[in-house]
Amino acid sequence: MHETERVEGAYNAQQIQVLEGLEAVRRRPAMYIGGTDLKGLHHLFVEVCDNAIDEALAGHCDRIIVTLHADGSVSVLDNGRGIPVDINEQTGLPGVELALTRLHAGGKFDSGSYKVSGGLHGVGVSCVNACAEWLTVDVWRDGKHHRIGFSRGETVEPLHEVGSGGKQVGTLVRWKADPRIFGDLEYDPERITRRMRELAYLNPNVTLVFRNERDGGDEEVFHYRRGLQAFVEYLNENKDPLHPAIFFGGERDDVVVEVAIQYNLGYSEAVLCFANMINTPDGGTHLSGFRTALTRVINAYARKQGLIKEKEANLSGDDVREGLAAVISVKLPSPQFESQTKVKLANAEVEGIVNSIVGDKLASFLEETPTVGRRIV
């Protein structure tokens, strides 16, 4: 499993870079969160949780607690560095207020703050603020506890020191969605925990905890030391696997590729793709590179083993993927998505990198483990 590389660059208000204002979000929220339905409502949670995961990717956070409160609000608490509270020289605003009230204001644009981040466009947490009836942020940093409050994107409780923070570090974001924007304000615990489970599989060094104070019940803890291998076994939970889960990964040109695969006796294909922890259901260049490599390597192996005769046609991509369960995760400094809702990865260079790494690693594995190779083909 690829180890998280700790980013040691400065993370203060000077890294929060301003590009433009916030007003457009309330006018056209669907452009930024994908809709004003339940999917859009849950996208608010995804954006705030992804911010906490960015701290984990940078090597500064290993515990995230999500709470669904009795009043219908949601909070996300992490033990990262804490959003900066010092003053940004460019605007005269504290870093936390800047990050919450200005579109395209965030540490994600400064490579010294985050080497890898899911929130590329920097609109995530400010969009949540714009779409919230109210939102509060508590920051524990440098031995102090600060708080700031907002209503519909406007600052209503200026940043102030609440008291001593002791040794605690991190950020707590709590918000209640705005009924003027969303028709349905009821969060679905199953939808929230599904995302948390994904994040726990993708980040084996992070523990995620879900507390449902609205409906009651025990807290749920998600932590998977075996990462993607455990994830692919979960996809095959009710199937008959042909072999133990295979994991391989590599890095090239600052792109980290991690893949787990496990074939089963079924006929359907189940492949999940992620770019910087963001689920890309429409795939993209990482999926294309994986599929090309898989088809090429399986055919080459089958011919070498005499399982495909000289004059016979190659197996098609569909044939090769029959009964396949796989998880593909790539991490890269500047992901490009086809929209702000990030359903498809567009970086052209990723296709060749995934193709090359998967091809090399899978070919070596099949050579070294012929029993598994024959079962697959």
Backbone hydrogen bonds in HBPLUS format (Angstrom, degrees):
<---DONOR---> <-ACCEPTOR-->    atom                        ^
c    i                          cat <-CA-CA->   ^        H-A-AA   ^      H-
h    n   atom  resd res      DA  || num        DHA   H-A  angle D-A-AA Bond
n    s   type  num  typ     dist DA aas  dist angle  dist       angle   num
A0007-VAL N   A0058-ALA O   3.00 MM  51  5.27 159.7  2.04 141.7 141.2     1
A0015-GLN N   A0012-ASN O   2.93 MM   3  5.77 158.8  1.97 126.7 132.5     2
A0016-ILE N   A0013-ALA O   3.17 MM   3  5.38 157.9  2.22 105.5 112.2     3
A0025-VAL N   A0022-LEU O   3.03 MM   3  6.05 158.0  2.08 139.3 142.7     4
A0028-ARG N   A0024-ALA O   2.86 MM   4  6.02 160.0  1.90 157.0 161.6     5
A0031-MET N   A0028-ARG O   3.14 MM   3  5.89 149.5  2.24 120.7 127.5     6
A0032-TYR N   A0029-PRO O   2.89 MM   3  5.46 147.3  2.00 115.4 124.9     7
A0033-ILE N   A0029-PRO O   2.93 MM   4  6.10 158.0  1.98 162.8 169.9     8
A0034-GLY N   A0030-ALA O   3.00 MM   4  4.60 130.9  2.25 121.8 124.0     9
A0041-LEU N   A0037-ASP O   2.96 MM   4  6.27 157.1  2.01 150.8 158.0    10
A0042-HIS N   A0038-LEU O   2.95 MM   4  6.15 162.4  1.98 149.7 153.0    11
A0043-HIS N   A0039-LYS O   2.95 MM   4  6.13 129.6  2.21 135.5 149.9    12
A0044-LEU N   A0041-LEU O   3.24 MM   3  5.67 145.9  2.37 104.2 112.7    13
A0046-VAL N   A0042-HIS O   3.09 MM   4  6.47 158.6  2.13 147.2 153.2    14
A0047-GLU N   A0043-HIS O   2.97 MM   4  6.18 161.4  2.01 149.8 153.0    15
A0048-VAL N   A0044-LEU O   3.22 MM   4  6.51 165.7  2.24 152.4 155.3    16
A0049-CYS N   A0045-PHE O   2.88 MM   4  6.03 167.0  1.90 158.7 163.0    17
A0050-ASP N   A0046-VAL O   2.80 MM   4  5.89 154.0  1.87 148.6 156.3    18
A0051-ASN N   A0047-GLU O   3.14 MM   4  6.40 142.8  2.28 139.8 148.6    19
A0052-ALA N   A0048-VAL O   3.34 MM   4  6.76 150.3  2.44 143.0 149.7    20
A0052-ALA N   A0049-CYS O   3.08 MM   3  5.18 117.9  2.49  96.8 111.4    21
A0053-ILE N   A0049-CYS O   2.97 MM   4  6.33 153.6  2.04 148.1 156.2    22
A0054-ASP N   A0050-ASP O   2.84 MM   4  6.11 142.7  1.98 143.8 153.7    23
A0055-GLU N   A0052-ALA O   3.11 MM   3  5.27 125.2  2.43  98.0 111.1    24
A0056-ALA N   A0052-ALA O   3.25 MM   4  6.70 143.6  2.39 137.8 147.8    25
A0056-ALA N   A0053-ILE O   2.92 MM   3  4.84 117.0  2.33  92.5 109.1    26
A0057-LEU N   A0053-ILE O   2.79 MM   4  6.17 154.4  1.85 154.4 161.8    27
A0058-ALA N   A0054-ASP O   3.00 MM   4  6.23 140.7  2.16 140.0 150.1    28
A0060-HIS N   A0055-GLU O   2.88 MM   5  5.39 163.6  1.91 159.3 155.5    29
A0059-GLY N   A0056-ALA O   2.90 MM   3  5.00 155.5  1.96 104.2 111.7    30
A0207-THR N   A0062-ASP O   2.98 MM 145  6.13 164.1  2.01 134.7 137.0    31
A0064-ILE N   A0207-THR O   3.01 MM 143  6.45 156.5  2.07 158.7 164.7    32
A0209-VAL N   A0064-ILE O   2.85 MM 145  6.27 158.4  1.90 160.2 166.6    33
A0065-ILE N   A0077-LEU O   2.81 MM  12  5.09 162.3  1.84 150.4 156.2    34
A0077-LEU N   A0065-ILE O   2.86 MM  12  5.09 166.1  1.88 148.5 153.3    35
A0066-VAL N   A0209-VAL O   2.79 MM 143  6.12 169.5  1.80 172.2 171.8    36
A0211-ARG N   A0066-VAL O   2.86 MM 145  6.26 158.8  1.90 161.0 167.1    37
A0067-THR N   A0075-SER O   2.94 MM   8  5.23 160.6  1.98 144.8 150.7    38
A0075-SER N   A0067-THR O   2.93 MM   8  5.23 153.0  2.01 146.7 154.4    39
A0068-LEU N   A0211-ARG O   2.90 MM 143  6.33 159.8  1.94 164.7 171.5    40
A0213-GLU N   A0068-LEU O   2.86 MM 145  5.79 134.5  2.07 148.2 162.3    41
A0214-ARG N   A0068-LEU O   3.17 MM 146  6.05 129.0  2.44 144.2 144.8    42
A0069-HIS N   A0073-SER O   2.87 MM   4  5.34 154.2  1.94 153.5 159.8    43
A0072-GLY N   A0069-HIS O   2.98 MM   3  5.47 160.7  2.02 119.5 122.3    44
A0074-VAL N   A0175-TRP O   2.99 MM 101  5.70 156.2  2.04 159.6 164.0    45
A0175-TRP N   A0074-VAL O   2.96 MM 101  5.70 157.0  2.02 158.9 164.0    46
A0076-VAL N   A0173-VAL O   2.86 MM  97  5.38 150.0  1.95 146.6 156.0    47
A0173-VAL N   A0076-VAL O   3.01 MM  97  5.38 162.3  2.04 144.7 147.3    48
A0078-ASP N   A0171-THR O   2.98 MM  93  5.55 158.1  2.03 151.6 158.3    49
A0096-VAL N   A0084-PRO O   2.75 MM  12  5.64 114.1  2.19 156.0 168.4    50
A0095-GLY N   A0086-ASP O   2.91 MM   9  5.95 148.2  2.01 158.9 163.2    51
A0088-ASN N   A0093-LEU O   2.75 MM   5  5.51 176.4  1.75 151.2 151.7    52
A0092-GLY N   A0088-ASN O   2.70 MM   4  5.36 152.9  1.77 164.2 172.7    53
A0097-GLU N   A0094-PRO O   3.10 MM   3  5.39 118.9  2.49 104.9 119.2    54
A0098-LEU N   A0094-PRO O   3.01 MM   4  6.27 159.7  2.05 158.0 164.5    55
A0099-ALA N   A0095-GLY O   2.91 MM   4  6.13 160.9  1.94 152.2 157.0    56
A0100-LEU N   A0096-VAL O   3.16 MM   4  6.28 139.0  2.34 137.2 147.1    57
A0101-THR N   A0097-GLU O   2.98 MM   4  5.97 131.0  2.22 144.6 155.7    58
A0102-ARG N   A0098-LEU O   3.14 MM   4  5.68 141.2  2.30 149.2 150.4    59
A0110-ASP N   A0107-GLY O   3.18 MM   3  5.50 154.4  2.24 107.9 115.5    60
A0113-SER N   A0110-ASP O   2.98 MM   3  5.72 156.5  2.04 123.6 129.7    61
A0122-GLY N   A0119-GLY O   3.12 MM   3  5.46 145.1  2.25 110.0 120.2    62
A0127-CYS N   A0123-VAL O   2.80 MM   4  5.71 146.4  1.91 157.1 166.4    63
A0128-VAL N   A0124-GLY O   3.15 MM   4  6.51 151.2  2.24 146.9 154.8    64
A0129-ASN N   A0125-VAL O   3.13 MM   4  6.36 155.8  2.19 139.8 145.7    65
A0130-ALA N   A0126-SER O   2.93 MM   4  6.19 154.1  1.99 143.6 150.6    66
A0131-CYS N   A0127-CYS O   2.97 MM   4  6.17 142.4  2.12 144.7 154.4    67
A0131-CYS N   A0128-VAL O   3.17 MM   3  5.15 125.3  2.49  93.7 107.5    68
A0132-ALA N   A0129-ASN O   3.27 MM   3  5.17 166.0  2.29 104.5 107.4    69
A0178-ASP N   A0131-CYS O   3.01 MM  47  5.79 159.1  2.06 148.7 142.1    70
A0152-ARG N   A0132-ALA O   3.10 MM  20  5.40 134.5  2.31 148.5 161.6    71
A0133-GLU N   A0176-LYS O   2.72 MM  43  5.70 140.9  1.87 153.2 166.4    72
A0176-LYS N   A0134-TRP O   3.02 MM  42  5.68 154.8  2.09 161.5 163.5    73
A0135-LEU N   A0150-PHE O   3.10 MM  15  5.16 156.0  2.16 131.8 132.7    74
A0150-PHE N   A0135-LEU O   2.79 MM  15  5.16 151.7  1.87 159.4 167.1    75
A0136-THR N   A0174-ARG O   2.85 MM  38  5.41 160.6  1.89 158.6 165.2    76
A0174-ARG N   A0136-THR O   2.99 MM  38  5.41 168.4  2.00 158.0 161.3    77
A0137-VAL N   A0148-ILE O   2.94 MM  11  5.44 160.7  1.98 160.3 165.3    78
A0148-ILE N   A0137-VAL O   3.00 MM  11  5.44 144.6  2.12 146.7 157.1    79
A0138-ASP N   A0172-LEU O   2.86 MM  34  5.01 161.0  1.90 145.8 152.2    80
A0172-LEU N   A0138-ASP O   2.83 MM  34  5.01 160.2  1.87 150.9 155.0    81
A0139-VAL N   A0146-HIS O   2.86 MM   7  5.14 161.6  1.89 141.8 147.5    82
A0146-HIS N   A0139-VAL O   2.83 MM   7  5.14 164.8  1.86 153.6 157.0    83
A0140-TRP N   A0170-GLY O   2.91 MM  30  5.22 174.3  1.92 154.4 156.1    84
A0170-GLY N   A0140-TRP O   2.99 MM  30  5.22 142.0  2.14 149.4 140.2    85
A0141-ARG N   A0144-LYS O   2.99 MM   3  5.50 158.4  2.04 155.6 161.3    86
A0144-LYS N   A0141-ARG O   2.99 MM   3  5.50 162.6  2.02 118.9 124.6    87
A0165-GLY N   A0143-GLY O   2.86 MM  22  4.67 169.2  1.87 110.0 109.6    88
A0145-HIS N   A0163-GLY O   2.92 MM  18  5.40 153.8  1.99 165.9 157.8    89
A0162-VAL N   A0145-HIS O   2.64 MM  17  5.45 157.0  1.69 153.8 162.0    90
A0147-ARG N   A0160-HIS O   2.91 MM  13  5.62 153.1  1.98 156.6 165.5    91
A0160-HIS N   A0147-ARG O   2.97 MM  13  5.62 150.2  2.06 150.0 159.3    92
A0149-GLY N   A0157-GLU O   2.86 MM   8  4.45 164.7  1.89 131.7 135.9    93
A0156-VAL N   A0149-GLY O   2.95 MM   7  5.69 155.9  2.01 131.3 138.6    94
A0157-GLU N   A0149-GLY O   3.06 MM   8  4.45 159.9  2.10 128.9 122.9    95
A0151-SER N   A0154-GLU O   2.83 MM   3  5.29 152.0  1.91 148.1 157.3    96
A0154-GLU N   A0151-SER O   2.98 MM   3  5.29 166.7  2.00 120.1 121.1    97
A0168-GLN N   A0165-GLY O   3.10 MM   3  5.73 140.2  2.27 144.9 143.3    98
A0181-ILE N   A0178-ASP O   2.95 MM   3  5.52 158.1  2.00 116.2 123.1    99
A0182-PHE N   A0178-ASP O   3.02 MM   4  6.27 169.8  2.03 160.6 163.4   100
A0191-ARG N   A0188-ASP O   3.03 MM   3  5.36 123.2  2.37 106.9 120.6   101
A0192-ILE N   A0188-ASP O   3.15 MM   4  6.50 154.5  2.22 153.0 160.6   102
A0193-THR N   A0189-PRO O   2.87 MM   4  6.09 169.5  1.88 155.7 158.0   103
A0194-ARG N   A0190-GLU O   2.98 MM   4  6.01 143.8  2.11 138.6 148.2   104
A0195-ARG N   A0191-ARG O   3.42 MM   4  6.63 156.6  2.48 138.6 142.8   105
A0196-MET N   A0192-ILE O   3.06 MM   4  6.38 156.9  2.11 147.0 154.1   106
A0197-ARG N   A0193-THR O   2.82 MM   4  5.94 154.5  1.89 145.4 151.5   107
A0198-GLU N   A0194-ARG O   3.10 MM   4  6.37 159.9  2.14 144.0 149.0   108
A0199-LEU N   A0195-ARG O   2.98 MM   4  6.27 166.1  2.00 153.4 156.3   109
A0200-ALA N   A0196-MET O   2.95 MM   4  6.17 148.6  2.05 144.9 153.4   110
A0201-TYR N   A0197-ARG O   3.00 MM   4  6.31 155.3  2.06 152.6 158.7   111
A0202-LEU N   A0198-GLU O   2.95 MM   4  6.21 155.0  2.01 152.1 159.8   112
A0203-ASN N   A0199-LEU O   2.94 MM   4  5.95 126.2  2.23 136.6 149.6   113
A0206-VAL N   A0203-ASN O   2.95 MM   3  5.55 166.8  1.97 128.6 130.0   114
A0208-LEU N   A0222-PHE O   2.99 MM  14  5.12 170.4  2.00 149.1 151.4   115
A0222-PHE N   A0208-LEU O   2.76 MM  14  5.12 166.2  1.78 161.9 165.4   116
A0210-PHE N   A0220-GLU O   2.78 MM  10  5.09 161.3  1.82 150.8 157.2   117
A0220-GLU N   A0210-PHE O   2.92 MM  10  5.09 156.8  1.98 145.0 151.2   118
A0216-GLY N   A0212-ASN O   2.98 MM   4  5.52 130.0  2.24 129.7 143.0   119
A0227-GLY N   A0224-TYR O   3.15 MM   3  5.45 164.2  2.17 112.3 116.1   120
A0229-GLN N   A0226-ARG O   3.21 MM   3  5.77 134.0  2.43 152.5 143.5   121
A0230-ALA N   A0227-GLY O   3.08 MM   3  5.48 119.3  2.46 107.0 120.4   122
A0231-PHE N   A0227-GLY O   3.04 MM   4  6.36 145.6  2.16 142.3 153.0   123
A0232-VAL N   A0228-LEU O   2.91 MM   4  6.16 161.5  1.94 156.1 157.5   124
A0233-GLU N   A0229-GLN O   3.12 MM   4  6.30 151.3  2.21 142.4 150.5   125
A0234-TYR N   A0230-ALA O   2.95 MM   4  6.15 141.1  2.11 138.6 149.0   126
A0234-TYR N   A0231-PHE O   3.09 MM   3  5.02 121.0  2.46  91.8 106.8   127
A0235-LEU N   A0231-PHE O   3.04 MM   4  6.46 147.3  2.15 145.1 153.8   128
A0236-ASN N   A0232-VAL O   3.15 MM   4  6.40 137.2  2.34 134.9 145.8   129
A0237-GLU N   A0234-TYR O   3.16 MM   3  4.89 160.3  2.20 107.1 107.4   130
A0239-LYS N   A0236-ASN O   2.93 MM   3  5.05 164.6  1.96 120.1 120.5   131
A0265-LEU N   A0240-ASP O   2.97 MM  25  5.60 141.8  2.12 139.4 149.6   132
A0242-LEU N   A0263-TYR O   2.80 MM  21  5.62 167.6  1.81 142.4 142.7   133
A0246-ILE N   A0261-ILE O   2.88 MM  15  5.30 176.8  1.88 160.0 161.0   134
A0261-ILE N   A0246-ILE O   2.89 MM  15  5.30 149.3  1.98 143.6 153.5   135
A0248-PHE N   A0259-VAL O   2.97 MM  11  5.57 159.3  2.01 159.4 165.3   136
A0259-VAL N   A0248-PHE O   2.90 MM  11  5.57 157.9  1.95 162.3 169.7   137
A0250-GLY N   A0257-VAL O   2.90 MM   7  5.37 147.7  2.01 145.8 154.5   138
A0257-VAL N   A0250-GLY O   2.78 MM   7  5.37 176.5  1.79 170.4 170.8   139
A0252-ARG N   A0255-VAL O   2.99 MM   3  5.31 156.8  2.04 142.7 147.7   140
A0255-VAL N   A0252-ARG O   2.86 MM   3  5.31 158.4  1.90 118.6 126.0   141
A0256-VAL N   A0331-LYS O   2.86 MM  75  5.01 162.5  1.89 151.6 154.7   142
A0331-LYS N   A0256-VAL O   2.86 MM  75  5.01 149.3  1.96 140.5 148.7   143
A0258-GLU N   A0329-SER O   2.84 MM  71  5.16 154.9  1.90 158.1 164.5   144
A0329-SER N   A0258-GLU O   2.83 MM  71  5.16 166.6  1.85 167.0 166.8   145
A0260-ALA N   A0327-VAL O   3.06 MM  67  5.36 154.7  2.12 147.3 154.8   146
A0327-VAL N   A0260-ALA O   2.93 MM  67  5.36 152.0  2.01 151.2 158.5   147
A0262-GLN N   A0325-ALA O   2.90 MM  63  5.36 151.0  1.98 158.9 162.6   148
A0325-ALA N   A0262-GLN O   3.09 MM  63  5.36 140.4  2.25 127.7 139.6   149
A0264-ASN N   A0323-GLY O   2.68 MM  59  4.98 149.1  1.77 142.1 153.1   150
A0323-GLY N   A0268-SER O   3.12 MM  55  5.14 128.1  2.40 110.5 124.7   151
A0270-ALA N   A0324-LEU O   2.82 MM  54  6.20 168.3  1.83 165.4 169.2   152
A0326-ALA N   A0270-ALA O   2.90 MM  56  6.42 153.9  1.97 153.1 157.1   153
A0272-LEU N   A0326-ALA O   2.98 MM  54  6.41 158.8  2.03 151.1 154.5   154
A0328-ILE N   A0272-LEU O   2.87 MM  56  6.27 163.8  1.90 162.7 168.2   155
A0280-THR N   A0273-CYS O   2.97 MM   7  5.61 170.1  1.98 141.5 144.5   156
A0274-PHE N   A0328-ILE O   2.80 MM  54  6.16 143.6  1.93 156.8 168.6   157
A0330-VAL N   A0274-PHE O   3.00 MM  56  6.32 160.3  2.04 144.9 150.0   158
A0275-ALA N   A0278-ILE O   2.95 MM   3  5.18 156.2  2.00 138.8 143.3   159
A0278-ILE N   A0275-ALA O   2.99 MM   3  5.18 161.0  2.02 113.1 116.2   160
A0276-ASN N   A0330-VAL O   2.78 MM  54  6.18 169.2  1.79 163.7 166.0   161
A0283-GLY N   A0280-THR O   2.81 MM   3  5.31 156.7  1.87 124.0 126.5   162
A0282-ASP N   A0343-VAL O   2.90 MM  61  5.51 150.2  1.99 151.3 157.3   163
A0345-LEU N   A0283-GLY O   3.04 MM  62  6.50 158.3  2.09 148.5 146.7   164
A0288-SER N   A0284-GLY O   3.04 MM   4  6.33 160.6  2.08 153.1 159.2   165
A0285-THR N   A0345-LEU O   3.23 MM  60  5.96 150.0  2.32 127.1 133.8   166
A0289-GLY N   A0285-THR O   3.03 MM   4  6.10 162.5  2.06 142.7 147.0   167
A0290-PHE N   A0286-HIS O   3.11 MM   4  6.23 154.3  2.18 139.2 146.2   168
A0291-ARG N   A0287-LEU O   2.91 MM   4  6.13 169.1  1.93 157.1 159.4   169
A0292-THR N   A0288-SER O   3.02 MM   4  6.15 163.6  2.04 151.1 155.5   170
A0293-ALA N   A0289-GLY O   3.12 MM   4  6.22 164.4  2.14 145.0 149.3   171
A0294-LEU N   A0290-PHE O   2.89 MM   4  6.06 165.9  1.91 155.8 160.1   172
A0295-THR N   A0291-ARG O   3.01 MM   4  6.12 169.9  2.02 151.7 154.1   173
A0296-ARG N   A0292-THR O   3.04 MM   4  6.16 164.7  2.06 148.3 153.1   174
A0297-VAL N   A0293-ALA O   2.89 MM   4  5.97 173.7  1.90 158.6 160.4   175
A0298-ILE N   A0294-LEU O   3.00 MM   4  5.99 166.6  2.02 149.8 154.1   176
A0299-ASN N   A0295-THR O   3.13 MM   4  6.12 160.4  2.17 142.9 148.6   177
A0300-ALA N   A0296-ARG O   2.99 MM   4  6.16 159.7  2.03 147.4 153.6   178
A0301-TYR N   A0297-VAL O   2.88 MM   4  6.04 159.3  1.92 150.2 156.0   179
A0302-ALA N   A0298-ILE O   2.87 MM   4  6.01 161.2  1.91 147.3 153.0   180
A0303-ARG N   A0299-ASN O   2.95 MM   4  6.16 157.0  2.00 150.4 155.7   181
A0304-LYS N   A0300-ALA O   3.01 MM   4  6.17 161.1  2.04 145.6 151.3   182
A0305-GLN N   A0301-TYR O   2.95 MM   4  6.15 146.6  2.06 148.4 157.3   183
A0307-LEU N   A0302-ALA O   2.71 MM   5  4.91 142.8  1.84 165.6 160.9   184
A0306-GLY N   A0303-ARG O   2.99 MM   3  4.97 155.5  2.05 102.1 109.7   185
A0312-GLU N   A0309-LYS O   3.03 MM   3  5.26 152.9  2.11 108.6 117.3   186
A0320-VAL N   A0316-SER O   3.02 MM   4  6.32 162.2  2.05 154.5 158.7   187
A0321-ARG N   A0317-GLY O   3.04 MM   4  6.23 144.4  2.17 143.9 153.0   188
A0322-GLU N   A0319-ASP O   3.26 MM   3  5.38 164.9  2.28 106.7 110.6   189
A0324-LEU N   A0321-ARG O   3.20 MM   3  5.18 152.8  2.27 130.0 123.5   190
A0346-ALA N   A0336-GLN O   2.65 MM  10  5.27 166.9  1.67 165.2 160.3   191
A0338-GLU N   A0344-LYS O   3.10 MM   6  5.75 150.0  2.19 153.5 161.7   192
A0342-LYS N   A0339-SER O   2.98 MM   3  5.38 161.6  2.01 112.5 117.8   193
A0350-VAL N   A0347-ASN O   3.26 MM   3  5.69 146.5  2.38 108.6 117.2   194
A0351-GLU N   A0348-ALA O   3.34 MM   3  5.98 141.1  2.50 113.7 121.1   195
A0353-ILE N   A0349-GLU O   3.39 MM   4  6.61 160.2  2.43 146.4 152.0   196
A0354-VAL N   A0350-VAL O   2.88 MM   4  6.01 173.0  1.89 161.6 162.7   197
A0355-ASN N   A0351-GLU O   2.94 MM   4  6.00 162.1  1.97 147.0 153.0   198
A0356-SER N   A0352-GLY O   2.94 MM   4  6.01 160.2  1.98 144.1 149.1   199
A0357-ILE N   A0353-ILE O   2.96 MM   4  6.14 175.3  1.96 155.8 157.1   200
A0358-VAL N   A0354-VAL O   2.88 MM   4  5.78 164.4  1.91 152.5 157.3   201
A0359-GLY N   A0355-ASN O   2.95 MM   4  5.77 152.3  2.03 136.0 145.0   202
A0360-ASP N   A0356-SER O   2.97 MM   4  6.09 169.5  1.98 150.9 153.6   203
A0361-LYS N   A0357-ILE O   2.99 MM   4  6.07 172.9  1.99 154.8 157.1   204
A0362-LEU N   A0358-VAL O   2.85 MM   4  5.73 162.4  1.89 148.7 154.5   205
A0363-ALA N   A0359-GLY O   3.03 MM   4  5.97 160.0  2.07 143.3 149.4   206
A0364-SER N   A0360-ASP O   3.10 MM   4  6.25 161.2  2.14 146.4 151.4   207
A0365-PHE N   A0361-LYS O   2.96 MM   4  6.15 156.2  2.02 144.0 151.0   208
A0366-LEU N   A0362-LEU O   2.95 MM   4  6.19 164.3  1.98 154.8 157.8   209
A0367-GLU N   A0363-ALA O   3.08 MM   4  6.27 152.7  2.16 145.2 152.7   210
A0368-GLU N   A0364-SER O   2.99 MM   4  6.18 154.5  2.05 148.4 155.2   211
A0369-THR N   A0365-PHE O   2.80 MM   4  5.86 131.6  2.03 145.8 159.7   212
A0372-VAL N   A0369-THR O   3.14 MM   3  5.73 126.8  2.44 114.6 125.7   213
A0373-GLY N   A0369-THR O   3.22 MM   4  6.52 162.8  2.25 150.3 155.6   214
A0374-ARG N   A0370-PRO O   2.95 MM   4  6.16 158.7  2.00 151.6 155.0   215
A0375-ARG N   A0371-THR O   3.21 MM   4  6.40 149.7  2.30 137.9 145.9   216
A0376-ILE N   A0372-VAL O   2.97 MM   4  6.24 155.4  2.03 154.8 161.3   217
A0377-VAL N   A0373-GLY O   3.09 MM   4  6.32 166.5  2.11 152.3 155.2   218
